[in-house]
Amino acid sequence: MDFAYSEEQSALRELARKILEEQATPERIREIERSEERLDLALWRELAKANLLGAALPERFGGSGYGFFELCLLLEEVGRVVAPIPAWPTLVLGALPLAEFGTEEQRRRWLPGVAGGEILLSAALSEPGSDDALRPATRVAADAFIDVEAMRLVLWQAAFRLARGEPATAEVAVAKYWAAEAGHRVAYAAQHLHGGIGVDVDYPVHRYYLWARQIELTLGSASPQLETLGRLLAEAP
């Protein structure tokens, strides 16, 4: 391992140290600790102006295109003065996972604001009954995600065959079954996930439930589709 810093790394480290030593003085930190926010947002914006908050973020989202090593150099300097800024939660817990695993829309929505010092992020790491992020006590809406993906898959499979003029009796029955069974299940779960507020007509969730139920009853519920599939399987050679 080469322990020597590159010119860019040394420059980043020195710039961060200069800004932090000048602004995160003991007097300034005491003042911030007595405030309601307890965050030095003015210092945060100065680091953003110096392009330090986006050090490890892609250039196309306003970052500098460096990596985790350069981010650690910045965090080391933040730690030297114990600066009251959300560097660790925003840059490590929030921005890095978004940059690595987020969708393109999520990256465009959040990362430029992080690099510009306008958006603060964090992560949910603990909860009542569990302080191990790898073993959460709260379970969540994944069954619904799988249901929705399955509905999409069988829909497009049936649509593809119909568009090509190919036989699609079984595929249509499968798609209608999933739309009826899983559509009802997902809409029902969404209502309960929102604390039952989904039944309130002032909240938009009720529309999904009503439409799903109406279409199901109009075009055929799950049971007839299973009968159709059973008949097709029985008749298959």
TATANOR-V844479 format. One line per field, one symbol per residue. phi: phi as a letter, one per 40 degrees, with the letter a starting at -180 (. if undefined). Layout:
phi: ???
//
This chain:
phi: .cccccccccccccccccccccbccdcccccccccccgbccccdccccccgcccdbccccbgcbgcbccccccccccccdbfccbccccccccbccccccbccccccccbcdccccgcbbbaacbaadgabbccbcccbb..dcccdcccccccccccccccccgcdadcccccccccccccccccccccccccggccccccbccccccccccccdccbhccccccccccccccccc
//
